């Protein structure tokens, strides 16, 4: 059973809801199969236009935003329990060392525990000014990147791949931190490319910079 389903089952009587959003520019049917297979009781949405990522400044998956019962964002977009341990994966066998697997599991458990703690006690929620400061800033370049990305995906859907690819490439140039844009463009170009050599080369180019910046929560080093 999905870990978010377990958390939802435990906390649903506390007016808690998980809203999962699949961002897939290839269309709703591409994501629908996975949602139906999971059979979750919480809400699952399909966002082919990446509106949620635009609004909340999401640049990768999985990311989460905490919103309280008054509709206030108390934790802006942050990595939701994933870590960079995958970067030490053996690419030939697609396996990770036991200690890396354990560390990744511990991080996921810590994140879910923090969500539960927030629901039950209010801990980890940021004050309004702190949440505002942590909210990703939408610069002119990022706004232009979103425009190029949407135009590129539209052109792809309407049979103009060469023109589309120019706009998708410009979107990634303007907003290089958005793995969402790059991954979706790669999947539109060739299914599976987003996890292939091009992806690993891009990850390697990060150097010491994180792929999954750890959230400012107990159990996560920075």
LINWO-V223840 format. One record per backbone hydrogen bond with DSSP energy under -1.0 kcal/mol. NH is the residue of the N-H (numbers start at 1). CO is the residue of the C=O. Records with the same first field share a line. If there is no record, write none. Layout:
# LINWO-V223840
NH: CO / CO
This chain:
# LINWO-V223840
6: 2
7: 3
8: 4
9: 5
10: 6
11: 7
12: 8
14: 11
15: 12
20: 43
22: 45
27: 24
32: 28
35: 31
36: 32
37: 33
38: 34
39: 35
43: 18
45: 20
47: 22
54: 50
55: 51
56: 52
57: 53
58: 53
64: 78
66: 75
68: 72
71: 68
74: 66
75: 66
78: 64
80: 62
81: 79
87: 84
88: 85
89: 86
90: 95
94: 90
101: 97
102: 98
103: 99
104: 100
105: 101
106: 102
107: 103
108: 104
109: 105
110: 106
111: 107
112: 108
113: 109
114: 110
115: 111
116: 112
117: 113
118: 114
119: 115
120: 116
121: 117
122: 118
125: 122
126: 74
131: 127
132: 128
133: 129
134: 130
139: 137
143: 139
144: 140
145: 141
146: 142
147: 143
148: 144
149: 145
150: 146
151: 147
152: 148
153: 149
154: 150
155: 151
156: 152
157: 153
158: 154
159: 156
160: 155
164: 160
165: 161
166: 162
167: 163
168: 164
169: 165
170: 166
171: 167
172: 168
173: 169
174: 170
175: 171
178: 175
179: 59 / 177
180: 59
182: 178
183: 179
184: 180
185: 181
186: 182
187: 183
188: 184
189: 185
190: 186
193: 190
195: 192
196: 193
200: 196
201: 197
202: 198
203: 199
204: 200
205: 201
206: 203
207: 204
209: 206
217: 215
220: 217
